[in-house]
Amino acid sequence: MLVAMATIDEKWMREALEEAQEAARRGEVPVGAVVVHGEECLARGGNRTIELCDPTAHAEIVALRTAARAAGNHRLEGVTLYVTVEPCAMCAGAIVQARVDRVVYGADDPKGGAFRSCFAVLTSPMVNYRVEVTPGVLAEECAAMLQAFFAARR
């Protein structure tokens, strides 16, 4: 069962990586997200903060908004969110508010991650809902994409 779950997680993380690549092509920081319910992709998203002139248009938020509209409900119980980078505090708050069951992410974010790097929003006993988190799926590929993006801008 663990092997099957790892294979499924890698499959969807590769989809999130595609979204991150598309964000990079648009000049955005390459972060991608995919919202999955069962075997169905409800929504995809990449960073759009520059394009939309919206500081809240992180990949996770873009994907969650689309998924909520597709589901016809602001609560997204039963979904898994795949994201290439550890969610920030804003995105972690949205994940909690949406009642996402599980988050799978690639690379840690040592400067702003809200699962374990800087904060523990997703699993804190201080919030009314805790999320199951699986970190490190395709972490090297996710981190390499970010590193290449920022290296090209220096």
N, CA, C and O of each residue as an XYZ file, in Angstrom:
616
protein
N       0.826     -1.203      0.000
C       0.000      0.000      0.000
C       0.865      1.260      0.000
O       0.552      2.230     -0.689
N       1.959      1.244      0.776
C       2.834      2.415      0.817
C       3.473      2.692     -0.531
O       3.623      3.849     -0.923
N       3.853      1.637     -1.246
C       4.440      1.804     -2.570
C       3.410      2.412     -3.511
O       3.733      3.315     -4.284
N       2.181      1.930     -3.455
C       1.126      2.465     -4.316
C       0.880      3.934     -4.008
O       0.729      4.737     -4.929
N       0.836      4.302     -2.738
C       0.611      5.694     -2.345
C       1.764      6.567     -2.822
O       1.539      7.674     -3.310
N       2.997      6.081     -2.685
C       4.159      6.848     -3.138
C       4.094      7.068     -4.640
O       4.409      8.156     -5.121
N       3.694      6.057     -5.376
C       3.582      6.178     -6.830
C       2.502      7.186     -7.205
O       2.702      8.001     -8.105
N       1.368      7.139     -6.529
C       0.283      8.095     -6.777
C       0.746      9.500     -6.433
O       0.504     10.436     -7.195
N       1.406      9.659     -5.300
C       1.897     10.978     -4.898
C       2.888     11.532     -5.922
O       2.848     12.719     -6.246
N       3.759     10.691     -6.420
C       4.721     11.148     -7.429
C       4.013     11.538     -8.722
O       4.381     12.525     -9.360
N       3.013     10.778     -9.103
C       2.250     11.099    -10.317
C       1.666     12.507    -10.220
O       1.838     13.318    -11.129
N       0.978     12.792     -9.122
C       0.328     14.094     -8.984
C       1.342     15.211     -8.752
O       1.123     16.350     -9.164
N       2.448     14.883     -8.095
C       3.482     15.910     -7.910
C       4.088     16.299     -9.262
O       4.444     17.458     -9.473
N       4.201     15.348    -10.157
C       4.690     15.677    -11.505
C       3.718     16.631    -12.212
O       4.143     17.502    -12.971
N       2.438     16.465    -11.964
C       1.448     17.401    -12.507
C       1.650     18.795    -11.904
O       1.561     19.802    -12.607
N       1.917     18.842    -10.615
C       2.187     20.131     -9.968
C       3.462     20.759    -10.523
O       3.533     21.975    -10.699
N       4.463     19.935    -10.797
C       5.700     20.440    -11.406
C       5.443     21.045    -12.787
O       6.079     22.029    -13.163
N       4.519     20.463    -13.534
C       4.146     21.040    -14.833
C       3.545     22.434    -14.647
O       3.839     23.349    -15.416
N       2.716     22.587    -13.638
C       2.139     23.900    -13.340
C       3.226     24.894    -12.935
O       3.171     26.069    -13.301
N       4.207     24.418    -12.184
C       5.324     25.281    -11.779
C       6.134     25.713    -12.995
O       6.542     26.871    -13.088
N       6.368     24.798    -13.922
C       7.095     25.146    -15.148
C       6.344     26.199    -15.945
O       6.949     27.124    -16.486
N       5.041     26.061    -16.018
C       4.223     27.047    -16.734
C       4.306     28.411    -16.035
O       4.381     29.444    -16.701
N       4.294     28.415    -14.722
C       4.442     29.679    -13.983
C       5.782     30.324    -14.308
O       5.852     31.536    -14.514
N       6.831     29.542    -14.357
C       8.164     30.070    -14.684
C       8.181     30.675    -16.083
O       8.796     31.719    -16.303
N       7.510     30.024    -17.026
C       7.448     30.564    -18.392
C       6.770     31.929    -18.425
O       7.077     32.764    -19.276
N       5.854     32.149    -17.499
C       5.167     33.441    -17.410
C       5.962     34.460    -16.590
O       5.527     35.600    -16.427
N       7.129     34.051    -16.074
C       7.951     34.951    -15.270
C       7.596     34.955    -13.797
O       8.077     35.797    -13.038
N       6.762     34.023    -13.394
C       6.362     33.908    -11.988
C       7.311     32.945    -11.277
O       7.954     32.115    -11.919
N       7.396     33.056     -9.956
C       8.153     32.088     -9.176
C       7.525     30.715     -9.428
O       6.311     30.556     -9.297
N       8.344     29.725     -9.788
C       7.802     28.439    -10.217
C       7.295     27.560     -9.081
O       8.005     26.698     -8.562
N       6.059     27.809     -8.719
C       5.363     26.960     -7.751
C       4.081     26.505     -8.423
O       3.365     27.301     -9.030
N       3.802     25.213     -8.306
C       2.593     24.654     -8.897
C       1.820     23.836     -7.890
O       2.384     23.298     -6.937
N       0.520     23.749     -8.113
C      -0.354     23.006     -7.200
C      -1.440     22.283     -7.984
O      -1.880     22.739     -9.040
N      -1.859     21.146     -7.443
C      -2.936     20.347     -8.025
C      -3.821     19.875     -6.875
O      -3.323     19.400     -5.855
N      -5.136     20.009     -7.044
C      -6.102     19.534     -6.050
C      -6.763     18.281     -6.609
O      -7.322     18.292     -7.706
N      -6.689     17.193     -5.831
C      -7.168     15.894     -6.283
C      -8.202     15.351     -5.304
O      -8.022     15.412     -4.087
N      -9.289     14.818     -5.858
C     -10.295     14.120     -5.058
C     -10.418     12.720     -5.622
O     -10.857     12.544     -6.758
N     -10.038     11.731     -4.846
C     -10.005     10.358     -5.347
C      -8.962     10.257     -6.445
O      -7.776     10.484     -6.205
N      -9.396      9.921     -7.634
C      -8.481      9.845     -8.778
C      -8.704     10.992     -9.754
O      -8.143     10.996    -10.850
N      -9.523     11.966     -9.360
C      -9.874     13.072    -10.245
C      -9.173     14.365     -9.849
O      -9.146     14.744     -8.679
N      -8.613     15.023    -10.837
C      -8.018     16.337    -10.621
C      -9.138     17.370    -10.672
O      -9.769     17.562    -11.712
N      -9.381     18.035     -9.541
C     -10.411     19.075     -9.487
C      -9.893     20.403    -10.006
O     -10.640     21.177    -10.606
N      -8.603     20.669     -9.773
C      -8.068     21.986    -10.139
C      -6.556     21.947    -10.187
O      -5.904     21.104     -9.572
N      -6.023     22.896    -10.945
C      -4.577     23.067    -11.077
C      -4.314     24.555    -10.941
O      -5.183     25.385    -11.207
N      -3.100     24.875    -10.520
C      -2.759     26.296    -10.458
C      -1.272     26.499    -10.311
O      -0.555     25.661     -9.764
N      -0.831     27.620    -10.807
C       0.543     28.051    -10.633
C       0.538     29.457    -10.090
O      -0.488     30.137    -10.133
N       1.661     29.903     -9.583
C       1.739     31.274     -9.088
C       1.288     32.255    -10.166
O       1.627     32.106    -11.340
N       0.517     33.264     -9.747
C       0.030     34.301    -10.657
C       0.064     35.673     -9.984
O      -0.699     36.567    -10.349
N       0.942     35.833     -9.008
C       0.972     37.089     -8.255
C       1.325     38.286     -9.128
O       0.739     39.358     -8.978
N       2.278     38.110    -10.035
C       2.695     39.217    -10.904
C       1.628     39.473    -11.960
O       1.186     40.607    -12.147
N       1.220     38.421    -12.643
C       0.220     38.537    -13.712
C      -1.064     39.205    -13.240
O      -1.606     40.072    -13.925
N      -1.550     38.799    -12.064
C      -2.814     39.330    -11.547
C      -2.629     40.538    -10.637
O      -3.606     41.131    -10.179
N      -1.381     40.901    -10.376
C      -1.080     41.988     -9.443
C      -1.819     41.734     -8.126
O      -2.505     42.605     -7.592
N      -1.652     40.511     -7.628
C      -2.397     40.032     -6.467
C      -1.456     39.238     -5.563
O      -1.056     38.128     -5.916
N      -1.100     39.785     -4.412
C      -0.178     39.081     -3.526
C      -0.730     37.771     -2.975
O       0.028     36.968     -2.431
N      -2.036     37.540     -3.105
C      -2.617     36.290     -2.616
C      -2.699     35.215     -3.696
O      -3.165     34.111     -3.414
N      -2.268     35.497     -4.909
C      -2.417     34.548     -6.019
C      -1.284     33.522     -6.055
O      -0.665     33.296     -7.095
N      -1.026     32.907     -4.901
C      -0.065     31.803     -4.836
C      -0.706     30.583     -5.492
O      -1.930     30.503     -5.606
N       0.112     29.649     -5.916
C      -0.373     28.452     -6.610
C      -1.461     27.733     -5.809
O      -2.469     27.301     -6.368
N      -1.248     27.609     -4.506
C      -2.212     26.897     -3.667
C      -3.563     27.602     -3.662
O      -4.605     26.959     -3.786
N      -3.541     28.925     -3.519
C      -4.775     29.705     -3.458
C      -5.504     29.632     -4.801
O      -6.719     29.442     -4.844
N      -4.755     29.783     -5.892
C      -5.347     29.688     -7.230
C      -6.036     28.332     -7.392
O      -7.177     28.266     -7.850
N      -5.356     27.265     -7.023
C      -5.924     25.919     -7.166
C      -7.110     25.703     -6.221
O      -8.111     25.108     -6.621
N      -7.014     26.172     -4.985
C      -8.116     26.001     -4.033
C      -9.365     26.749     -4.484
O     -10.475     26.233     -4.363
N      -9.190     27.969     -5.005
C     -10.342     28.741     -5.486
C     -11.037     28.006     -6.629
O     -12.264     27.907     -6.661
N     -10.248     27.496     -7.556
C     -10.811     26.776     -8.699
C     -11.493     25.488     -8.239
O     -12.575     25.151     -8.720
N     -10.872     24.780     -7.323
C     -11.446     23.528     -6.808
C     -12.761     23.787     -6.079
O     -13.712     23.023     -6.237
N     -12.828     24.839     -5.293
C     -14.061     25.156     -4.562
C     -15.199     25.462     -5.532
O     -16.333     25.025     -5.330
N     -14.888     26.213     -6.583
C     -15.918     26.489     -7.589
C     -16.352     25.190     -8.281
O     -17.545     24.976     -8.499
N     -15.401     24.329     -8.625
C     -15.722     23.057     -9.288
C     -16.570     22.164     -8.382
O     -17.489     21.487     -8.844
N     -16.249     22.171     -7.088
C     -16.975     21.337     -6.126
C     -18.302     21.965     -5.702
O     -19.182     21.284     -5.175
N     -18.435     23.266     -5.938
C     -19.642     23.962     -5.500
C     -19.711     24.097     -3.995
O     -20.795     24.170     -3.417
N     -18.539     24.131     -3.357
C     -18.491     24.204     -1.896
C     -17.162     24.798     -1.463
O     -16.116     24.472     -2.024
N     -17.202     25.673     -0.461
C     -15.961     26.252      0.049
C     -15.190     25.265      0.912
O     -14.011     25.482      1.194
N     -15.825     24.201      1.327
C     -15.164     23.137      2.068
C     -14.720     22.069      1.080
O     -15.508     21.601      0.259
N     -13.464     21.692      1.168
C     -12.905     20.725      0.229
C     -12.508     19.432      0.938
O     -11.430     18.887      0.701
N     -13.385     18.955      1.800
C     -13.114     17.720      2.523
C     -12.908     16.577      1.543
O     -13.594     16.473      0.525
N     -11.952     15.725      1.871
C     -11.688     14.563      1.041
C     -10.684     14.802     -0.064
O     -10.414     13.900     -0.857
N     -10.119     16.014     -0.133
C      -9.148     16.286     -1.202
C      -7.721     16.246     -0.682
O      -7.456     16.398      0.510
N      -6.817     16.036     -1.625
C      -5.387     16.146     -1.372
C      -4.860     17.272     -2.235
O      -5.161     17.346     -3.426
N      -4.077     18.143     -1.635
C      -3.421     19.237     -2.346
C      -1.962     18.878     -2.535
O      -1.238     18.647     -1.566
N      -1.534     18.831     -3.781
C      -0.129     18.594     -4.117
C       0.471     19.934     -4.482
O      -0.071     20.649     -5.325
N       1.584     20.282     -3.859
C       2.229     21.561     -4.145
C       3.734     21.370     -4.128
O       4.260     20.609     -3.316
N       4.420     22.052     -5.014
C       5.847     21.822     -5.204
C       6.715     22.356     -4.069
O       7.855     21.922     -3.902
N       6.183     23.292     -3.288
C       6.949     23.899     -2.188
C       6.084     23.936     -0.930
O       4.868     24.106     -1.007
N       6.705     23.782      0.192
C       6.027     23.873      1.487
C       5.176     25.145      1.537
O       5.694     26.235      1.295
N       3.895     25.027      1.843
C       3.026     26.203      1.869
C       3.466     27.254      2.892
O       3.993     26.931      3.957
N       3.234     28.521      2.535
C       3.508     29.630      3.451
C       2.364     29.736      4.464
O       1.400     28.974      4.392
N       2.467     30.665      5.391
C       1.445     30.827      6.429
C       0.087     31.198      5.828
O      -0.943     30.695      6.278
N       0.074     32.070      4.819
C      -1.191     32.453      4.184
C      -1.858     31.233      3.558
O      -3.045     30.987      3.772
N      -1.095     30.480      2.795
C      -1.653     29.303      2.117
C      -2.051     28.229      3.122
O      -3.072     27.564      2.950
N      -1.256     28.059      4.162
C      -1.596     27.088      5.201
C      -2.919     27.466      5.859
O      -3.742     26.594      6.139
N      -3.128     28.741      6.104
C      -4.400     29.195      6.665
C      -5.568     28.881      5.746
O      -6.626     28.447      6.201
N      -5.374     29.099      4.455
C      -6.430     28.789      3.487
C      -6.691     27.285      3.423
O      -7.836     26.854      3.290
N      -5.640     26.503      3.517
C      -5.779     25.041      3.506
C      -6.611     24.581      4.702
O      -7.479     23.719      4.564
N      -6.347     25.153      5.866
C      -7.112     24.823      7.073
C      -8.568     25.255      6.902
O      -9.480     24.488      7.209
N      -8.791     26.473      6.414
C     -10.153     26.977      6.241
C     -10.940     26.151      5.230
O     -12.153     25.991      5.370
N     -10.263     25.629      4.218
C     -10.924     24.813      3.189
C     -11.152     23.377      3.643
O     -11.858     22.616      2.980
N     -10.558     23.009      4.765
C     -10.689     21.650      5.308
C     -10.096     20.594      4.377
O     -10.649     19.506      4.214
N      -8.965     20.936      3.775
C      -8.240     19.976      2.948
C      -7.781     18.832      3.841
O      -7.244     19.076      4.921
N      -7.977     17.595      3.416
C      -7.593     16.446      4.231
C      -6.079     16.257      4.306
O      -5.519     15.965      5.362
N      -5.437     16.433      3.155
C      -4.026     16.066      3.077
C      -3.289     17.022      2.159
O      -3.809     17.443      1.126
N      -2.054     17.360      2.557
C      -1.151     18.151      1.728
C       0.093     17.316      1.476
O       0.669     16.739      2.398
N       0.497     17.261      0.215
C       1.732     16.601     -0.185
C       2.568     17.685     -0.843
O       2.132     18.318     -1.804
N       3.780     17.897     -0.320
C       4.605     18.926     -0.947
C       6.000     18.407     -1.233
O       6.443     17.397     -0.687
N       6.681     19.142     -2.117
C       8.018     18.754     -2.539
C       9.103     19.329     -1.648
O       9.516     18.698     -0.676
N       9.564     20.521     -1.979
C      10.708     21.134     -1.298
C      10.283     21.901     -0.052
O       9.235     22.546     -0.035
N      11.103     21.824      0.985
C      10.902     22.673      2.165
C      11.183     24.124      1.790
O      11.937     24.397      0.857
N      10.569     25.057      2.529
C      10.819     26.484      2.353
C      11.394     27.035      3.654
O      10.646     27.434      4.547
N      12.727     27.058      3.763
C      13.350     27.465      5.021
C      13.104     28.921      5.408
O      13.344     29.297      6.555
N      12.632     29.741      4.482
C      12.397     31.157      4.781
C      10.933     31.481      5.056
O      10.621     32.599      5.467
N      10.037     30.534      4.840
C       8.637     30.875      5.064
C       7.684     29.710      5.144
O       6.471     29.916      5.167
N       8.191     28.488      5.188
C       7.321     27.324      5.229
C       6.502     27.242      6.500
O       7.004     27.505      7.593
N       5.234     26.876      6.352
C       4.328     26.865      7.504
C       3.901     25.468      7.930
O       2.874     25.295      8.586
N       4.708     24.460      7.547
C       4.459     23.123      8.084
C       5.517     22.781      9.118
O       5.194     22.402     10.244
N       6.794     22.916      8.733
C       7.848     22.577      9.683
C       9.048     23.515      9.628
O       9.800     23.597     10.599
N       9.245     24.219      8.527
C      10.454     25.041      8.386
C      10.454     26.258      9.300
O      11.440     26.514      9.990
N       9.362     27.007      9.310
C       9.278     28.208     10.151
C       8.119     28.140     11.150
O       8.227     28.614     12.281
N       7.023     27.548     10.713
C       5.812     27.478     11.529
C       5.231     26.071     11.431
O       5.690     25.250     10.637
N       4.218     25.806     12.246
C       3.541     24.506     12.204
C       2.039     24.710     12.116
O       1.278     24.101     12.867
N       1.611     25.571     11.196
C       0.200     25.918     11.083
C      -0.673     24.706     10.759
O      -1.750     24.547     11.334
N      -0.224     23.867      9.859
C      -1.072     22.770      9.385
C      -1.337     21.697     10.428
O      -2.318     20.961     10.319
N      -0.497     21.599     11.414
C      -0.655     20.556     12.431
C      -0.702     21.109     13.852
O      -0.640     20.352     14.821
N      -0.810     22.402     13.971
C      -0.807     23.030     15.297
C      -2.056     22.664     16.097
O      -3.163     22.685     15.559
N      -1.887     22.332     17.372
C      -3.059     22.080     18.216
C      -3.840     23.368     18.507
O      -4.933     23.323     19.071
N      -3.273     24.508     18.119
C      -3.925     25.798     18.347
C      -5.007     26.100     17.305
O      -5.839     26.979     17.529
N      -5.013     25.393     16.180
C      -6.044     25.620     15.169
C      -7.107     24.530     15.284
O      -6.855     23.459     15.834
N      -8.298     24.818     14.756
C      -9.427     23.904     14.939
C      -9.460     22.740     13.964
O     -10.369     21.912     14.023
N      -8.478     22.664     13.064
C      -8.462     21.592     12.066
C      -7.018     21.288     11.721
O      -6.243     22.197     11.422
N      -6.659     20.044     11.759
C      -5.294     19.649     11.411
C      -5.295     18.852     10.118
O      -6.226     18.106      9.816
N      -4.236     19.036      9.382
C      -4.108     18.460      8.054
C      -3.027     17.391      8.080
O      -1.979     17.579      8.698
N      -3.276     16.276      7.415
C      -2.222     15.268      7.244
C      -1.244     15.815      6.208
O      -1.654     16.309      5.158
N       0.050     15.724      6.509
C       1.062     16.281      5.612
C       2.101     15.219      5.264
O       2.592     14.496      6.131
N       2.420     15.147      3.976
C       3.489     14.286      3.485
C       4.511     15.180      2.797
O       4.282     15.632      1.675
N       5.639     15.442      3.458
C       6.656     16.307      2.851
C       7.657     15.521      2.012
O       7.769     14.301      2.136
N       8.379     16.238      1.157
C       9.546     15.678      0.485
C       9.307     14.846     -0.755
O      10.226     14.162     -1.207
N       8.103     14.873     -1.332
C       7.848     14.091     -2.545
C       8.474     14.821     -3.742
O       8.121     15.963     -4.038
N       9.393     14.157     -4.413
C      10.163     14.732     -5.523
C      10.840     16.041     -5.100
O      10.931     16.990     -5.879
N      11.302     16.067     -3.869
C      11.885     17.285     -3.287
C      13.049     17.833     -4.103
O      13.157     19.044     -4.300
N      13.915     16.953     -4.576
C      15.080     17.428     -5.318
C      14.673     18.123     -6.611
O      15.227     19.167     -6.954
N      13.708     17.551     -7.330
C      13.242     18.174     -8.570
C      12.562     19.510     -8.298
O      12.762     20.479     -9.030
N      11.765     19.555     -7.252
C      11.061     20.792     -6.900
C      12.052     21.881     -6.501
O      11.930     23.026     -6.936
N      13.021     21.528     -5.681
C      14.029     22.506     -5.241
C      14.890     22.962     -6.412
O      15.219     24.143     -6.518
N      15.256     22.033     -7.289
C      16.102     22.381     -8.435
C      15.407     23.385     -9.346
O      16.057     24.279     -9.888
N      14.105     23.250     -9.519
C      13.371     24.188    -10.362
C      13.428     25.600     -9.779
O      13.637     26.572    -10.506
N      13.243     25.702     -8.481
C      13.331     27.013     -7.825
C      14.744     27.584     -7.910
O      14.931     28.760     -8.221
N      15.723     26.751     -7.633
C      17.115     27.210     -7.671
C      17.497     27.698     -9.054
O      18.153     28.733     -9.179
N      17.108     26.986    -10.086
C      17.420     27.388    -11.464
C      16.724     28.702    -11.800
O      17.311     29.561    -12.457
N      15.506     28.865    -11.365
C      14.747     30.090    -11.636
C      15.450     31.299    -11.022
O      15.650     32.316    -11.687
N      15.822     31.178     -9.746
C      16.452     32.322     -9.081
C      17.886     32.537     -9.548
O      18.346     33.678     -9.594
N      18.602     31.478     -9.893
C      19.976     31.621    -10.404
C      19.971     32.391    -11.718
O      20.885     33.175    -11.970
N      18.977     32.188    -12.547
C      18.880     32.875    -13.837
C      18.602     34.371    -13.658
O      18.855     35.156    -14.572
N      18.096     34.764    -12.514
C      17.766     36.167    -12.272
C      18.857     36.931    -11.534
O      18.725     38.135    -11.314
N      19.929     36.250    -11.150
C      21.012     36.910    -10.421
C      22.071     37.407    -11.356
O      23.061     37.990    -10.914
